Amino acid sequence: MTKPGVRASLVKGFLFTLAVLWALLLGMPRAGAGSWVHHDLTVRLLPESHELMVRDTVTLPEGLRDSAQFLLHQGLSPVSLTPGTALVALEHKSAMVPLASYRVQGPGNVRVLSLQYK
């Protein structure tokens, strides 16, 4: 049996994770009919320390390779693991969930982008 404070903390962590995944899905729109952004996520949740560690390998369709942008929860710190690319923070205002907006900067021929955030 878990204590009420621990249970509440686990629920908050779970809801936080759902919000992050939701933001990811909404942050990378479709490029065109039949062309979707593909995410290969490796997620590590550490409820006892309230940590989330994610490695996201994103495959971009042709139409988004020059202008990829995405949203993440403002409390996360994303970095690009793909050589020759960087993330540029953009101004973003969100009323419901505190989100941050980023643009991928680098050569326009990058098809697969690896990101890490926690």
C-alpha positions, -999 to +999 in steps of 0.1 A: +000+000+000+014+034-009+012+066+011-011+093-002+018+117-008+037+091-028+006+082-048+000+119-056+036+123-066+034+093-090+001+106-105+017+140-111+047+123-127+024+103-150+004+133-160+036+153-167+048+125-189+015+124-208+017+162-213+052+158-227+042+131-251+011+150-261+032+181-268+056+160-289+028+146-310+013+180-316+046+197-321+055+179-353+026+182-378+020+162-409+040+174-439+015+162-465-007+133-474+009+101-464+040+118-449+042+116-412+069+124-387+081+092-370+093+092-334+113+063-319+112+071-282+134+055-255+119+067-222+132+062-187+110+072-158+125+074-123+095+081-100+115+081-068+136+111-080+108+126-102+130+123-133+122+117-169+150+109-195+141+106-232+160+099-263+139+106-294+150+096-328+129+116-353+125+107-389+114+137-409+095+135-442+108+155-472+086+185-466+098+192-431+136+188-434+142+225-440+119+238-413+114+213-385+100+228-353+086+212-322+072+219-287+083+204-254+073+210-218+092+241-206+108+222-178+128+199-202+162+207-216+166+193-251+199+189-270+205+176-305+227+145-307+229+147-345+262+161-357+260+194-375+226+203-360+215+225-331+183+235-315+173+271-315+148+282-288+118+302-302+094+325-284+062+306-275+033+315-253+010+288-239-018+293-215-027+258-204+006+238-204+040+256-201+056+247-234+088+258-252+092+259-289+124+249-308+136+249-344+162+225-357+191+244-372+214+226-396+217+213-431+183+208-449+192+173-459+190+158-424+164+130-425+170+115-391+175+137-360+184+124-325+173+144-295+178+139-258+160+157-230+154+154-193 
